[in-house]
Amino acid sequence: MGRAYNVVDADGHILEPLNLWVDYIEPKYRDAAPKLVRDSDGKQRLQVGDQLLGSKKGLGALGGVGARDGTVVDDTMEYEQGRKGGFDPHARIPDMDLDGIDAAFLYPSIGLFAGAVQDPPTAAAMARAYNRWLADYCKPYPDRLFGVAMIPMQSVNLAIEEMRFARKELGFRGVFLRPNPYNGKMIHHADYEPFWAAAEDLDMSVGFHEGGNSGMVQVGMDRFEERGARHIITHTMEMMLACMAVIWGGVCERHPKVRIAFLESGGGWIAPWLDRMDRHFDDVGFNDSGLKTRPSELFQRNCWIAFEPVEGCLGSLVDYVGPEKILWATDYPHPDGFFPGAPAKVRALLGNAPAATQAAVMAGGAKGFYALN
């Protein structure tokens, strides 16, 4: 009998060890690989080429899970002091057990900034190193920890090559993309058609995942200075634009078997966004999409949306979106994550929903998106 998956974290994170790109990257790319450095203000930041990335608070508190629940995360916290389960799979499993989580799908922390790497071969080497390390992280618990691959979208050919390696050699079920433009082009651009065809052929899920101050183009960064305002804007609005690109831009219609999720951006925006696309689809004066299928129908066939465990509109949108199209996440071990208690928060939002609805939200959506049997 295989493991029963009743509670699935659709978007957890690891904390990359500082020696990852020393130990795993091809030697000729070692000098160009990202490095954790200390800025003039004493904060730890990521150096990628000549760019210093990270918020005003630095990267030190990336593993300081619990800040949203009132845990005080000291501004002097060092990256290496992050939650041990982020670095060590053997320490992560007891934390998952504490919340009754059967499986977690794992995204990067530092590696969310990979899109800022300018040179495609360097980006590819960085992705290969990260994916090999992540496979080793997951290896002791293959039925509970599932890696989501980094791919170098700086080059479509290299991205496809790495996606194939992640699927065929490492057994990964999905890849992640930033919702931001790569090479100045949105993801529905014709240049990316071979990528979408390969994702469909390889049966790989594609999760869009935003990151903080990342060196990539992000909407609203030129209009607001405050960290909170930027986080509100970039994570949600970049995801809305990615959703627009894959649905209104025709990716889903052209690739009927592709699976796409919108992660860590809240979920409440999806209902009015789909409604607005539908209304423009129905209005002959606005419908220049070339689509033959209504946007909401394409979402139902191809897409999933992640809600946060404290997002008040979850219960009211279950019927609109469909419980089997909803994901939730701990965001463990990030400071804006929820640990312990994320599954309990989600159940509280669902209230007295039928058992089938609760089962779909707690695990069914994630199992469908990641093709987890």
SULBELGI-V353316 format. One record per residue. N is the residue number from 1. RES is the residue in one small letter. PHI is phi as a letter, one per 30 degrees, with the letter a starting at -180 (NA if undefined). NEAR is the number of other C-alpha atoms within 8 Angstrom. D_CENTER is the distance of its C-alpha to the mean C-alpha in Angstrom with 2 decimals. Layout:
n=N res=RES phi=PHI near=NEAR d_center=D_CENTER
n=N res=RES phi=PHI near=NEAR d_center=D_CENTER
//
This chain:
n=1 res=m phi=NA near=2 d_center=30.33
n=2 res=g phi=d near=3 d_center=26.56
n=3 res=r phi=d near=5 d_center=24.41
n=4 res=a phi=d near=5 d_center=23.89
n=5 res=y phi=c near=8 d_center=20.36
n=6 res=n phi=c near=10 d_center=21.02
n=7 res=v phi=b near=11 d_center=18.20
n=8 res=v phi=b near=13 d_center=14.66
n=9 res=d phi=d near=14 d_center=11.77
n=10 res=a phi=d near=12 d_center=8.79
n=11 res=d phi=a near=14 d_center=6.25
n=12 res=g phi=c near=14 d_center=8.56
n=13 res=h phi=b near=14 d_center=8.91
n=14 res=i phi=c near=13 d_center=11.86
n=15 res=l phi=c near=13 d_center=14.25
n=16 res=e phi=d near=11 d_center=15.51
n=17 res=p phi=d near=6 d_center=19.33
n=18 res=l phi=d near=7 d_center=21.16
n=19 res=n phi=c near=6 d_center=23.01
n=20 res=l phi=e near=12 d_center=20.18
n=21 res=w phi=d near=13 d_center=20.92
n=22 res=v phi=d near=8 d_center=24.59
n=23 res=d phi=d near=6 d_center=24.84
n=24 res=y phi=c near=10 d_center=22.59
n=25 res=i phi=d near=13 d_center=22.79
n=26 res=e phi=e near=8 d_center=25.74
n=27 res=p phi=e near=6 d_center=28.54
n=28 res=k phi=d near=5 d_center=29.18
n=29 res=y phi=c near=10 d_center=25.74
n=30 res=r phi=d near=10 d_center=25.91
n=31 res=d phi=d near=5 d_center=27.37
n=32 res=a phi=d near=8 d_center=24.74
n=33 res=a phi=d near=11 d_center=21.75
n=34 res=p phi=d near=9 d_center=19.88
n=35 res=k phi=b near=8 d_center=21.87
n=36 res=l phi=d near=9 d_center=21.66
n=37 res=v phi=b near=8 d_center=24.69
n=38 res=r phi=c near=9 d_center=26.56
n=39 res=d phi=d near=8 d_center=27.22
n=40 res=s phi=d near=5 d_center=30.60
n=41 res=d phi=d near=5 d_center=29.59
n=42 res=g phi=i near=6 d_center=28.91
n=43 res=k phi=d near=11 d_center=25.13
n=44 res=q phi=d near=13 d_center=22.87
n=45 res=r phi=b near=14 d_center=20.81
n=46 res=l phi=c near=13 d_center=19.20
n=47 res=q phi=c near=12 d_center=21.64
n=48 res=v phi=b near=13 d_center=20.46
n=49 res=g phi=i near=8 d_center=23.70
n=50 res=d phi=c near=5 d_center=25.57
n=51 res=q phi=c near=7 d_center=22.66
n=52 res=l phi=c near=8 d_center=22.03
n=53 res=l phi=c near=12 d_center=18.52
n=54 res=g phi=k near=12 d_center=17.49
n=55 res=s phi=d near=9 d_center=18.62
n=56 res=k phi=d near=5 d_center=22.23
n=57 res=k phi=d near=9 d_center=21.60
n=58 res=g phi=i near=10 d_center=20.47
n=59 res=l phi=c near=13 d_center=18.07
n=60 res=g phi=e near=17 d_center=20.46
n=61 res=a phi=c near=16 d_center=19.00
n=62 res=l phi=e near=13 d_center=15.38
n=63 res=g phi=c near=15 d_center=16.47
n=64 res=g phi=d near=12 d_center=18.57
n=65 res=v phi=e near=15 d_center=17.09
n=66 res=g phi=j near=15 d_center=19.24
n=67 res=a phi=d near=12 d_center=19.99
n=68 res=r phi=d near=9 d_center=19.22
n=69 res=d phi=c near=6 d_center=21.69
n=70 res=g phi=j near=6 d_center=24.32
n=71 res=t phi=d near=8 d_center=23.99
n=72 res=v phi=d near=6 d_center=25.32
n=73 res=v phi=c near=9 d_center=23.23
n=74 res=d phi=d near=6 d_center=25.85
n=75 res=d phi=d near=7 d_center=25.32
n=76 res=t phi=c near=5 d_center=27.00
n=77 res=m phi=e near=9 d_center=24.50
n=78 res=e phi=c near=10 d_center=23.72
n=79 res=y phi=e near=11 d_center=20.45
n=80 res=e phi=d near=5 d_center=22.35
n=81 res=q phi=c near=9 d_center=23.17
n=82 res=g phi=d near=14 d_center=19.67
n=83 res=r phi=e near=10 d_center=19.35
n=84 res=k phi=e near=9 d_center=20.84
n=85 res=g phi=d near=13 d_center=18.51
n=86 res=g phi=d near=15 d_center=15.71
n=87 res=f phi=c near=10 d_center=18.12
n=88 res=d phi=b near=9 d_center=20.11
n=89 res=p phi=d near=12 d_center=19.23
n=90 res=h phi=d near=8 d_center=22.74
n=91 res=a phi=d near=9 d_center=22.14
n=92 res=r phi=d near=11 d_center=18.84
n=93 res=i phi=e near=9 d_center=20.56
n=94 res=p phi=d near=8 d_center=23.10
n=95 res=d phi=d near=10 d_center=20.52
n=96 res=m phi=d near=10 d_center=18.87
n=97 res=d phi=d near=9 d_center=22.45
n=98 res=l phi=e near=8 d_center=23.29
n=99 res=d phi=c near=10 d_center=20.94
n=100 res=g phi=i near=8 d_center=21.79
n=101 res=i phi=d near=13 d_center=18.34
n=102 res=d phi=d near=12 d_center=19.05
n=103 res=a phi=a near=12 d_center=15.81
n=104 res=a phi=b near=13 d_center=12.42
n=105 res=f phi=c near=13 d_center=9.48
n=106 res=l phi=c near=13 d_center=8.54
n=107 res=y phi=c near=12 d_center=6.05
n=108 res=p phi=d near=10 d_center=8.28
n=109 res=s phi=c near=10 d_center=10.02
n=110 res=i phi=e near=9 d_center=12.62
n=111 res=g phi=d near=9 d_center=11.00
n=112 res=l phi=d near=12 d_center=8.52
n=113 res=f phi=c near=11 d_center=11.96
n=114 res=a phi=d near=11 d_center=12.78
n=115 res=g phi=d near=15 d_center=13.21
n=116 res=a phi=d near=9 d_center=16.16
n=117 res=v phi=d near=11 d_center=18.15
n=118 res=q phi=d near=8 d_center=20.92
n=119 res=d phi=d near=7 d_center=22.63
n=120 res=p phi=e near=11 d_center=21.13
n=121 res=p phi=d near=7 d_center=22.87
n=122 res=t phi=d near=12 d_center=21.73
n=123 res=a phi=d near=14 d_center=18.08
n=124 res=a phi=d near=13 d_center=18.69
n=125 res=a phi=d near=11 d_center=20.47
n=126 res=m phi=d near=12 d_center=17.78
n=127 res=a phi=d near=14 d_center=15.20
n=128 res=r phi=d near=11 d_center=17.91
n=129 res=a phi=d near=13 d_center=18.71
n=130 res=y phi=d near=13 d_center=15.26
n=131 res=n phi=d near=12 d_center=14.87
n=132 res=r phi=d near=10 d_center=18.42
n=133 res=w phi=d near=10 d_center=17.93
n=134 res=l phi=d near=9 d_center=14.91
n=135 res=a phi=d near=10 d_center=17.15
n=136 res=d phi=d near=8 d_center=19.88
n=137 res=y phi=d near=9 d_center=17.90
n=138 res=c phi=d near=12 d_center=17.25
n=139 res=k phi=e near=8 d_center=20.75
n=140 res=p phi=d near=8 d_center=22.79
n=141 res=y phi=b near=8 d_center=20.97
n=142 res=p phi=d near=8 d_center=20.06
n=143 res=d phi=c near=7 d_center=20.19
n=144 res=r phi=b near=8 d_center=17.93
n=145 res=l phi=c near=12 d_center=15.30
n=146 res=f phi=b near=13 d_center=13.11
n=147 res=g phi=d near=14 d_center=11.38
n=148 res=v phi=c near=12 d_center=8.60
n=149 res=a phi=d near=13 d_center=10.33
n=150 res=m phi=d near=12 d_center=10.31
n=151 res=i phi=b near=14 d_center=12.56
n=152 res=p phi=d near=15 d_center=14.98
n=153 res=m phi=d near=10 d_center=14.87
n=154 res=q phi=d near=12 d_center=17.79
n=155 res=s phi=b near=8 d_center=19.84
n=156 res=v phi=d near=12 d_center=19.34
n=157 res=n phi=d near=7 d_center=21.72
n=158 res=l phi=d near=13 d_center=20.14
n=159 res=a phi=d near=14 d_center=16.66
n=160 res=i phi=d near=12 d_center=18.41
n=161 res=e phi=d near=8 d_center=20.33
n=162 res=e phi=d near=13 d_center=17.44
n=163 res=m phi=d near=12 d_center=15.67
n=164 res=r phi=d near=10 d_center=19.09
n=165 res=f phi=d near=9 d_center=19.59
n=166 res=a phi=d near=12 d_center=16.40
n=167 res=r phi=d near=13 d_center=17.55
n=168 res=k phi=d near=8 d_center=21.25
n=169 res=e phi=c near=7 d_center=21.68
n=170 res=l phi=c near=9 d_center=18.87
n=171 res=g phi=i near=7 d_center=18.29
n=172 res=f phi=d near=12 d_center=14.50
n=173 res=r phi=c near=13 d_center=13.43
n=174 res=g phi=a near=13 d_center=10.30
n=175 res=v phi=b near=14 d_center=8.80
n=176 res=f phi=c near=13 d_center=5.85
n=177 res=l phi=b near=11 d_center=7.30
n=178 res=r phi=d near=11 d_center=7.70
n=179 res=p phi=d near=12 d_center=9.43
n=180 res=n phi=d near=11 d_center=12.39
n=181 res=p phi=d near=11 d_center=15.39
n=182 res=y phi=c near=10 d_center=15.97
n=183 res=n phi=h near=5 d_center=19.72
n=184 res=g phi=i near=5 d_center=20.46
n=185 res=k phi=b near=7 d_center=19.56
n=186 res=m phi=d near=10 d_center=17.30
n=187 res=i phi=d near=11 d_center=15.48
n=188 res=h phi=c near=11 d_center=18.35
n=189 res=h phi=e near=8 d_center=20.92
n=190 res=a phi=e near=5 d_center=23.33
n=191 res=d phi=e near=6 d_center=22.41
n=192 res=y phi=c near=10 d_center=19.14
n=193 res=e phi=e near=9 d_center=21.00
n=194 res=p phi=d near=9 d_center=21.50
n=195 res=f phi=d near=11 d_center=17.79
n=196 res=w phi=d near=11 d_center=17.32
n=197 res=a phi=d near=9 d_center=20.53
n=198 res=a phi=d near=9 d_center=19.48
n=199 res=a phi=d near=13 d_center=16.20
n=200 res=e phi=d near=12 d_center=18.54
n=201 res=d phi=d near=7 d_center=21.21
n=202 res=l phi=d near=8 d_center=19.18
n=203 res=d phi=h near=8 d_center=17.63
n=204 res=m phi=c near=14 d_center=14.08
n=205 res=s phi=d near=14 d_center=11.18
n=206 res=v phi=b near=12 d_center=8.89
n=207 res=g phi=c near=12 d_center=5.35
n=208 res=f phi=d near=14 d_center=5.17
n=209 res=h phi=b near=13 d_center=3.19
n=210 res=e phi=d near=15 d_center=6.53
n=211 res=g phi=b near=9 d_center=8.56
n=212 res=g phi=d near=7 d_center=12.18
n=213 res=n phi=e near=8 d_center=15.33
n=214 res=s phi=b near=11 d_center=14.18
n=215 res=g phi=i near=9 d_center=17.05
n=216 res=m phi=c near=9 d_center=15.47
n=217 res=v phi=d near=6 d_center=17.07
n=218 res=q phi=b near=8 d_center=15.75
n=219 res=v phi=d near=9 d_center=17.72
n=220 res=g phi=i near=9 d_center=20.02
n=221 res=m phi=d near=9 d_center=20.06
n=222 res=d phi=d near=6 d_center=23.67
n=223 res=r phi=c near=5 d_center=24.75
n=224 res=f phi=b near=8 d_center=23.76
n=225 res=e phi=c near=8 d_center=24.25
n=226 res=e phi=d near=6 d_center=23.15
n=227 res=r phi=d near=8 d_center=19.90
n=228 res=g phi=d near=6 d_center=19.48
n=229 res=a phi=d near=9 d_center=20.26
n=230 res=r phi=d near=12 d_center=17.86
n=231 res=h phi=d near=9 d_center=14.95
n=232 res=i phi=e near=8 d_center=16.18
n=233 res=i phi=d near=11 d_center=16.56
n=234 res=t phi=d near=14 d_center=13.85
n=235 res=h phi=d near=12 d_center=10.75
n=236 res=t phi=d near=11 d_center=12.57
n=237 res=m phi=d near=9 d_center=14.77
n=238 res=e phi=d near=14 d_center=12.56
n=239 res=m phi=d near=16 d_center=10.54
n=240 res=m phi=d near=11 d_center=14.06
n=241 res=l phi=d near=9 d_center=15.19
n=242 res=a phi=d near=13 d_center=12.60
n=243 res=c phi=e near=10 d_center=13.63
n=244 res=m phi=e near=9 d_center=17.16
n=245 res=a phi=d near=13 d_center=16.91
n=246 res=v phi=d near=12 d_center=15.90
n=247 res=i phi=c near=13 d_center=18.28
n=248 res=w phi=d near=12 d_center=21.12
n=249 res=g phi=d near=9 d_center=20.81
n=250 res=g phi=j near=13 d_center=21.59
n=251 res=v phi=e near=12 d_center=18.82
n=252 res=c phi=d near=11 d_center=18.72
n=253 res=e phi=d near=10 d_center=22.52
n=254 res=r phi=d near=6 d_center=23.09
n=255 res=h phi=b near=10 d_center=20.83
n=256 res=p phi=d near=8 d_center=21.55
n=257 res=k phi=c near=6 d_center=19.88
n=258 res=v phi=d near=13 d_center=16.43
n=259 res=r phi=c near=12 d_center=13.55
n=260 res=i phi=b near=12 d_center=10.74
n=261 res=a phi=b near=13 d_center=8.27
n=262 res=f phi=c near=14 d_center=7.42
n=263 res=l phi=c near=14 d_center=5.09
n=264 res=e phi=h near=13 d_center=6.51
n=265 res=s phi=b near=11 d_center=9.31
n=266 res=g phi=i near=11 d_center=11.93
n=267 res=g phi=b near=11 d_center=13.40
n=268 res=g phi=d near=10 d_center=16.98
n=269 res=w phi=d near=9 d_center=16.95
n=270 res=i phi=d near=9 d_center=16.49
n=271 res=a phi=d near=10 d_center=20.13
n=272 res=p phi=d near=7 d_center=22.00
n=273 res=w phi=d near=9 d_center=19.81
n=274 res=l phi=d near=10 d_center=20.64
n=275 res=d phi=d near=9 d_center=24.15
n=276 res=r phi=d near=8 d_center=24.62
n=277 res=m phi=d near=11 d_center=23.59
n=278 res=d phi=e near=11 d_center=25.92
n=279 res=r phi=d near=8 d_center=28.73
n=280 res=h phi=d near=10 d_center=28.52
n=281 res=f phi=d near=13 d_center=28.48
n=282 res=d phi=d near=7 d_center=31.62
n=283 res=d phi=c near=8 d_center=33.34
n=284 res=v phi=d near=7 d_center=35.12
n=285 res=g phi=d near=4 d_center=35.49
n=286 res=f phi=c near=7 d_center=31.75
n=287 res=n phi=d near=10 d_center=30.42
n=288 res=d phi=c near=4 d_center=30.14
n=289 res=s phi=d near=8 d_center=27.00
n=290 res=g phi=i near=6 d_center=28.96
n=291 res=l phi=d near=9 d_center=27.07
n=292 res=k phi=c near=4 d_center=29.16
n=293 res=t phi=b near=7 d_center=26.80
n=294 res=r phi=d near=9 d_center=25.86
n=295 res=p phi=e near=12 d_center=22.28
n=296 res=s phi=d near=10 d_center=21.92
n=297 res=e phi=d near=8 d_center=23.14
n=298 res=l phi=d near=13 d_center=20.65
n=299 res=f phi=e near=10 d_center=17.81
n=300 res=q phi=d near=10 d_center=19.58
n=301 res=r phi=d near=7 d_center=19.91
n=302 res=n phi=c near=12 d_center=16.62
n=303 res=c phi=b near=13 d_center=13.82
n=304 res=w phi=b near=15 d_center=12.07
n=305 res=i phi=b near=12 d_center=11.05
n=306 res=a phi=c near=15 d_center=9.65
n=307 res=f phi=c near=16 d_center=12.38
n=308 res=e phi=d near=11 d_center=12.90
n=309 res=p phi=d near=13 d_center=15.71
n=310 res=v phi=b near=7 d_center=18.12
n=311 res=e phi=d near=11 d_center=17.62
n=312 res=g phi=d near=6 d_center=21.22
n=313 res=c phi=d near=7 d_center=20.90
n=314 res=l phi=e near=12 d_center=19.09
n=315 res=g phi=e near=9 d_center=22.49
n=316 res=s phi=d near=7 d_center=23.98
n=317 res=l phi=c near=11 d_center=21.31
n=318 res=v phi=e near=10 d_center=21.20
n=319 res=d phi=d near=7 d_center=24.15
n=320 res=y phi=d near=7 d_center=23.05
n=321 res=v phi=d near=10 d_center=19.67
n=322 res=g phi=j near=9 d_center=20.76
n=323 res=p phi=e near=12 d_center=19.65
n=324 res=e phi=d near=10 d_center=18.49
n=325 res=k phi=c near=12 d_center=15.87
n=326 res=i phi=c near=16 d_center=14.34
n=327 res=l phi=c near=14 d_center=11.56
n=328 res=w phi=b near=14 d_center=11.54
n=329 res=a phi=a near=14 d_center=10.01
n=330 res=t phi=d near=14 d_center=11.91
n=331 res=d phi=i near=12 d_center=9.60
n=332 res=y phi=e near=14 d_center=12.36
n=333 res=p phi=c near=18 d_center=13.87
n=334 res=h phi=d near=13 d_center=12.92
n=335 res=p phi=d near=14 d_center=15.82
n=336 res=d phi=c near=9 d_center=14.23
n=337 res=g phi=d near=13 d_center=13.28
n=338 res=f phi=b near=14 d_center=15.84
n=339 res=f phi=a near=10 d_center=18.00
n=340 res=p phi=d near=8 d_center=20.33
n=341 res=g phi=j near=8 d_center=20.59
n=342 res=a phi=e near=12 d_center=17.26
n=343 res=p phi=e near=12 d_center=18.51
n=344 res=a phi=d near=7 d_center=21.82
n=345 res=k phi=d near=10 d_center=20.45
n=346 res=v phi=d near=12 d_center=18.82
n=347 res=r phi=d near=9 d_center=22.14
n=348 res=a phi=d near=7 d_center=24.06
n=349 res=l phi=d near=12 d_center=22.34
n=350 res=l phi=d near=10 d_center=23.29
n=351 res=g phi=h near=7 d_center=26.83
n=352 res=n phi=c near=4 d_center=29.33
n=353 res=a phi=e near=7 d_center=27.25
n=354 res=p phi=e near=6 d_center=28.60
n=355 res=a phi=e near=6 d_center=27.60
n=356 res=a phi=d near=6 d_center=26.12
n=357 res=t phi=d near=10 d_center=23.85
n=358 res=q phi=d near=12 d_center=22.71
n=359 res=a phi=d near=10 d_center=22.17
n=360 res=a phi=d near=12 d_center=20.05
n=361 res=v phi=d near=14 d_center=17.72
n=362 res=m phi=d near=15 d_center=17.67
n=363 res=a phi=b near=14 d_center=17.01
n=364 res=g phi=d near=11 d_center=18.11
n=365 res=g phi=d near=15 d_center=15.16
n=366 res=a phi=d near=15 d_center=12.81
n=367 res=k phi=d near=11 d_center=15.72
n=368 res=g phi=d near=9 d_center=16.14
n=369 res=f phi=d near=13 d_center=12.71
n=370 res=y phi=d near=10 d_center=12.58
n=371 res=a phi=h near=8 d_center=16.39
n=372 res=l phi=c near=7 d_center=17.16
n=373 res=n phi=d near=3 d_center=20.89
//
